[in-house]
Amino acid sequence: MAAGPGTTADTGPTARIGEEEGKHVKPFTPEKAKEIIMSLQQPAIFCNMVFDWPAQHWTAKHLSEVLHGKQIRFRMGMKSTDTVPQFETACSYVEATLEEFLTWNCGHSSTLGPFRDYDYSKFWAYADYKYVASLFEDKTDIFQDVIWSDFGFHGRNGRESTLWIGSLGANTPCHLDSYGCNLVFQVQGRKRWHLFPPEDTPFLYPTRIPYEESSVFSKINVVNPDLKRFPQFQKARRHVVTLSPGQVLFVPRHWWHYVESIDPVTVSINSWIELEEDHQARVEEAITRMLVCALKTAEDPHSTRAWLNPTEVEDTSHEINCLYLNRAVSAFFDHYRASKTVEIQVLRTNRECMKKEELNMHNLLEVEQTGSQNLTLGTVKQKAASSFGPALVPVLPSSEEPPSQRGEIFKNDGKDLVGKDGEHFGKLHCTKKQQMRSKSENALVEPIASNSTGAPSQACISTDDLLDCLVHPQVTKIVAQLLIQGRSL
């Protein structure tokens, strides 16, 4: 209907009221949001779901006032990029307040203070992976500022969340999380996410060194890859999205991700959502922990700094790790013992998986050449796919080839939601961060480059090379199934 005299179709009082009301109506009920999260198998951006969260005001400046000069640890990394990932074991650390961080981040040089040895033009700082419950232990009311119950997880708030505050260039190495799926609320600044699907795991050259429970790292710096050393990475399907303030990113189980801050100050809040598969995943992690600690401490009994991630501060003795494994297996059975029917079904499923694994093991020395490149997310029928639209935007594969230099990746930074080719991307137990598709299982074994270079590979097999095979995610999965099956017989 045409607009009458004196009014316009899009600026009249009625239209403005309707527009304001629309801004304050969340596109998904908590039940629908949870259904999407539990069924969706690709990353997606939730829009207009957190506009009323008090945590939207958690800027670095606001948090510095709330924390009243409390010191927190910042990880310091180099802005210059190499082909080798900047693992946490190679970074230095600074204890500082948020006020001191903001002063340094504004480029104010100082001969005093905790950042005095770090030139802002050369370094980034990241207060990453800070438990909200620990930071605000004397201000528990602030937990209510984070309302994950809007996504269907009733009772979950800031207490089950972690906080991330970084400067321009701050990043996390490419990794996958063994436990749960991930919800990430962007509060301040923007972060660029590079994601790769679980079935591309063989092309990411997984490693457990440095060791951190529930984190499987990639040997590759995905923004500046060494394609001569890691040629299979060219087969990996990169998904890139820029997350802006007010948006929530859903990262499904076992999706690889590399995250970098692309604004002067970034603040994010995340929570890992427990999944049924976590019960077996914890057994797999306990196996990994025992093997890594046994071999690495035998190699060098007096130094753990080179291989143990700084976040891992627990006792790594064999006795403790053995107890850890036994408890994980017991917890697995305790979970399923409540329902005998479910237990029988789980054991039957494990046996079926074992049969599939046995068939795949016959092909371990044959590398599938086409494999996962022919897979597309469109082949997976997802109940949640029908919900895609302005309020739920899928993160789609990037059309760009892996670059030889970092600067070539982002010639178009993308106005938050729009990709280079005009595609519209759309902008666990709390200890942290689970089943690859059968296609990838046929492509497990790739020629694994030694950590050493220049010498013949047959003379350079190291402890780390052996561990890359022994605690490969698929191998530990098989071992966990054997342990569980053996205990059930």
N, C-alpha and C positions, 0 to 999 in steps of 0.2 A: 504494500500500500504506500502511495506517495505521501511525503510529509506535507502537512498543512502549512498555511501562511504563518510566518513568524517563527517556525521551528525547523529543525533539521532532523533527519532520520537518526543521526548518531550523536547529537549533542543535546537533545531535548531532556527535560527533567525526568521523564519516565525512563528514557534510555539510560541516563546516568545512574538512576537508582538500581535498575536491573544490572548494570555493569558492576556497581559496588557490591550488590548481593552476590553476584557470581564470583567475585574475588574471595568471598568469605565462605564459600561452599567447597569442601574438599571433594575431589573427583572420585575417591574410593572410600568405602566404609572400611573400618578396621578388618572386618571379616574378608572382604574382597581383596584388600591389599595383601593379607596373609596368604590367601589362596594363590594369588599371582606369584608371590615370593616362593612358595613351596612347590610350584609347578613349572615356573619359568626356567629355561635352561640356557638363556643367553643374558648378557648384561643389559640393563635398561635404566633409564632415568625417570624417577618419579618427580613430577612437577606439582606445585601448589598443594603440597601436603604438610608443610611445616611453617606456614606463614604466621601461625599463632603461637609457635613455640617460644618461650622466653629465651631459650638458648640461641635464637637468631641474633641476640645482642652480645654474644660471647666473642667480641673482637679481642685482639691481643691487648689493646689499650684497656678495655673493660676488665679483662681477666687480671691484668697487672694491678689494678686497683683492688679487686676482690682478694687477690692472694697476698696483698700487703707486704711485698718484698720477699716472699718465700723463694728460696733458691731451688732451681730445677736444673737438670742436666741437659745440655745441648750437644748434639753430635755435629762435629765440624768436618765439612768436606770441601774438596776443591771444585771450583766452577769449571775449570778446564776439563775436557772430557778425553778419556783414553778408551781403548778397546776393551780394557779390563774393568769389570764392575767395581764400584767403590763400596766394598763390603764394610760392614760395621767394624770388623777386626782391623781394618786399615785406617780407620778414622781416629781423630783425637776428640777429646771431650772437655767441655767447659761447664763449670757450675756457676750459674748466674741467675739474676732475677729477670722477670719479663721487662722491667723498666730498663735494665742495662742492655737487654737484647734490642729493644726498640731504639734506644739511643745509638747503639752501634749500627743498627739497620738503616738509620737515617743518614749514615755516612759520616757521623761525627767521630773523628779519630780521637783517641785518648792514649796517653802514655801510661795510664793507670787502668784499673778495671780488668775484668776477666777476659775480655776480648782483645786485649792490647796486642797480642801476638798474631792476630788474624786480620789481614787487610780485607776490608769489605769487598773490594773489587775482585779479589781472588778466591774468597771463601764464602760458603753458605753455612747457615746454622739451622739445626732441626731439633726441636724439643718433640721427639716422636715417641709414640706409644706410651703415653702417660695415662695411668689409670685415674679416672676422675675420682673414684672412691679414695685413692691415696692422696691426690692433690688437695681435695677439699674435705679431708677427714674430720675437720672441726667445723665445717659449714655444710652439714648434710642436707639442709633445706634446698641447696642448689641442685641436688640430684633431680628434683621435680621439674627443672627447666627443660629436660630432655624427655620427650614423650613418645617412646617407641611403641606404646600401646596404640597409637594411631595407625600403626601398621599391623595390628592384630596380636601383638605380643604383650599381653596384659601383665602389668606389674614391672615391666622392664623400663628402666629410666637411665639417668646418668650413672647410677651405681654400677651398671653393667656395660659401661662405655669407656672408650679411651679417647684421649685428646691429642691432636697433632698441630704444632705451631712451627712454621718454617719461614725462611727468607727465600728470596728469588734463587732458583736453582736447586733448592733442597730436594732430595729424592730418596726413594727406597729402591734397592736393587730388585731386579725382576725375580719374582718368586710365586709359588702357590701356597695356599694355606691348607694344611691337612684336615683341619676341623671346620665344620659349619659353612655357612654362607655369610655374606658381609653386606651390611647397610652402612653407607657413608653419607653423612650430612655435611655439606659444604657451608661454612659460616661466613668466612671472610676470604677475599681473593679467589683466584682460580687455580685449579690443578688440572694438569693433563694426564690422562690415564691411557696407557698402552696395554691392551689386554689380548690374551691368546687362549684359545679353547683347550680343554683338557686333552683332547685327542692329538694335539700338536706337541705333547710333552716330549716325544723323542727328538723333535727338532729344536727344543730349548736346552738340550744338554744338561739335564738335572744333576745337581750335586748336593750332598749334605755337609759339605765343608765350605764355609763355616757351619758348625752345627748349632741349630736352634730348634727346640721342640716345636713341631708343627709347621715349620717353614722349610720348603724345598726350594733352594735357590737355583737360578740358571747361571751357567758359566759365561753367559753372553751379556755384554752391554748392548741392550736392544736399540739404543739410540745411536750407537756407533759400533756396529758389529764387525768382528773380524771374520769375514766370510771365507777366507782361505783356511783358517783353523776350524771354523764351524760352518761348513758349506750347507749342511741340511737346514740351517736356519732360514734359508731362502724359501723353504716350503711352508714356513709358519704363516698363519693368517692373522695379521695384525688388525686389531680393532682399536681405533683412537677416538677419544671423546674428551672434551674440555668441560669440567664440572664447575658450575658457577654458583655463587651464593644463593641459598634458598632451594637448591636441588638436592635430591637424595639418589645416590647411585646404588643399584643392586648388583653385587658381584656374586654369581652363582658358585657353587661348590667346585673347587679345583681349577678355577680359571686363573691362569698366570696373569700377573699385573706388575707393571713398572709405573711409578707415580712420581710426578715432578711438579714443583711449585713454579708457576709462570707469572706470579705477581709479587711485589715487594714483601707483602706479608700474607700468609695463608693460615687459616684456622679450619680444622675439620674435626668432626666427632663421628666415631664409628662404633658399631656393636656387631659382634659375631653371633649369629643365630645357630643354636644347636640343631643338629640333624640326626636322624636315626642311624645314619652310616657312621657317625662319630664313635660309636661303641667299638666297632672293629678298627677304626682308624687309630684309636688310642693304643690298641694292641700293636698295630704296625709301628707306631711311634716308639713304643717301649722296646721293640725289637731293634729299631734303628739306634736308639739311644745306647743300648747295651753294646752293639757291635762297634759303633763309632768310638765310644769311650774306651772300650777294650783295646782296640787297635791303635788309637792315637796316643793313649797314655803309655802303651807298651813301646811305641816308637820314640816318645820323648816324655819320660815320667815327670820331668821338672817344669814343663811349660805347657800351659793350656791356652795361652793368649793367642797363638797363631791360628787355632782351629775352633775354639769355643767362643760363640757369639757373646758379646758383653751382657746381653740380656739373660744369659744362662748363669745363674749364681748358685744353683743347688749342688749338693754333693754328687760327684760323678764316680764314686767308687763302684766296683763291680757288685758288691753286696747290695748297695742301695738300688742299683739299676735292676738287679735280679728281683728284688722285692717289688719294684715299680712294675716290672713285666707281669709278675704273678697277680698283683692287684688289678692290673688292666684286664687280664683274662678272667679273673673272678668277677669283676664288675660287668664284663660282657655277659656272662651266664646269669648273674643276678638280675640283670635287666630283663632277660627273656624268660626267666624261670617263673615269673608271675603268671604267664599264660603258656600252658603246655602246648597248646595248639600252635601258638606263634613260634615257640622254641623248635618244635618239630619242623615247621615250615622253614625256619631260618637254617637249620642244619641241612635240610634237603637242598635249599638254595646254595649253601656252601659246597655241597658235594657236586651239584651241577656246575658251579663255577670252577671247581677243581678239574672236572672233566674237560671243560673248555680250555683251562689253563694248560692242561697236559697236552692237548692238541696243539696249542699255540707254541709250547716249548719246543716242538719238533721243528718249528720254523724260525727259531731264534737267530739263526745265522743268515737268514734271508731277509734283506731289507726291502720293504715294499717301496717301489719307486713312485707310484702314483697315489696310492693310499688316501691319506686324509685331505689331499688337495681336492679330490673329487667330492669330498663331503661338503655339504652346505647346511647352514642352520635351518634352511627351509625344508630339509628332509625330515626334521623332527617335528612331530605333531605336538603342539603345546596348547594346553587348555587356556593358558593366560594370553596367548597371542591375540585373541579377539579383543583384548583390552587395550591394545596399542592405539595411540592417538595423541592429541596434544598434551595429555596429562601423563602418559607413559610412552616414552620414546625409546625404541630399541637402539643399542649401540651396534652399528653395522661394520662389516669388514672394511678396512681402508683399501683403496684401489692402488695405493702407491707401493712400489717395490721397496724392499729394505735399502736404505741409502748407504753410500760409502762414507758420507760425511754427515755429521749431525745437522748442519745448517740446511741440508736439503730436505729434511723431513717436513718442516713447517714453514714453507715459503708463504703459505696462507695460514695465518694463525687461527683463522676461522672465527667469525663473530659469535663465539660461544657455541652456537648450535649448528652451524652450517659447515659442511666439509668442503674440501678443495674442489670437488666435482659437483658442488651444489646439492649434495645429499644432505637431508635434514636429520642430524644426529640426535638433537634433543639433549638440550642441555639439562659361650659354649660351655657355654662354659667360657668364662671370660679370660681364661689363661691364654686364649688366642687360637687364633687361627690354629675329596674325600673320593666314583667308580668310572674309570675311563671307558670310553666306548670300545667295542670289540675291534673296530678297525685299527685303532692305535696299538692294540696289543700285538698285532701282527708286525708292527713296525718298531718294536722295542729296541732292538740292537742296532746301533749306528757305530761307525768307526769313531771311538772316543779318543779325542786328542789328549795326549799326556799334558800334565801341568807344566812339564819341562818342554823347552823348544830347542831345536837345533841338533839334537842327538837322535840316533835311530830309535824308533818307538820300542823295538824289542828289548832295548837295554835300559828303558826309562820307566818301567812299571813301578809306580810308587804306591805307598799305602793309600793315598787318596784315589788313585786309579782303581785299586781293588775295591775300595769302599763305594765308588761310583757304581760298581756292578752289584756288590753285595746288598747295598741299601737303596738300590733303585726302587722308586715307588711301586712298580709292578712286582718286583721280587719280594719285597716285604709284604705285599698283599698276599702272595702265594704262601709265604711262610706263616703268616697269621692265620690263614685258612687251615693250613696243616695243623697248627697248634690247637686251634679251636676244634677241629674235627677229631684230633687225637684225644682231647679231653672229654669229648662227648661219647666216645665209643665204650 
